[in-house]
Amino acid sequence: MTGIFKRNNPINHFILLLYGIALKLPSFLYPEVPVPQHMDGVVYRLLLRWMLPLGESTPVVFPILSFILVYIQAIAINNLVKHQRLMQKQSYLPGMTYLLFTSLFTEWQTFSAPVIVNTLMIWVLAQLCNLNNSTRPKTILFNIGLAIGLSSFFYFPTVIFCLLIVLGIFLTRPFVLPEWLMVLLGGLTPYYFFAAWVFLTNRWDNFKIPAIKVVKPYFFQSTISYIAVGLILITVLVGAVFVQSNLRRQLVQTRKNWTLIFVYLVVAFFIPFINTNDRVDYWVLVAVPATIIGTAAFLYPTRKWFGFVLHWSMVATIITLSYFLP
């Protein structure tokens, strides 16, 4: 399977679609109706409330929506890796890796706020990578701030991604105060309109800002789940080694983009530590940077058996978690 996706063939768009459906088939067979959590944003709660009548009568609509989002994200990640020339060879392995990672846990296949946020964050990452060569930096920076602000209305802890924006701008552009102000203005814009709506509709009594506190994150509880985590860690660590070994042959801008991706991974990893929910949905925020780094583990090794074993070990884990465990 990895051999197929190593080819930069447009037909792989369709093969990737079939591949994703096969991996996520259990979510269609055993659909779950999502329940809003304490840290979920107001827009996500309203969206679930609006979709609840349809979801109760046809619960499969939620895994279908989740799959559409994840497939779009896989294609977007694939295009990002191609356009930024992050790898020495263009392929469809980034899309394959993302579908693999997001299928390893049933919680990552549900329609959740973090899954929606991943769509926005992939776009933000692409904009940050293009920022250095942009002729309209203020517009892009405003839109980046706006995207981060909007993401917090789906999943409030994503306000921590402001750290990614700050470090990303430091990496790509010299300090220009008006540009930083545009980011701040973009981030505050959704809150301005939301506050205006709350005031005009007299909803102050029902409005509460979610509290953020540092906690011990909820983690996976079964042995097979730890095996899945181990497979992701192996993929990312091996991928990081190959990325590092190939950095010298890449352009300066590409090196900066890789630094940005590693920063993204670190920031996303710490978001569960400020989350008060006893679920693992929010760990899916790590999947985007982990996928980009982990792709190198399938692309670069000269021994073909390594990618073969790694891929089918993940597929076996997905099957076990989906069909043989409660």
Summary of the structure (lengths in Angstrom):
residues: 326
radius of gyration: 19.9
end to end distance: 28.3
largest distance: 64.5
contacts: 1035
relative contact order: 0.14
helix: 75%
strand: 1%
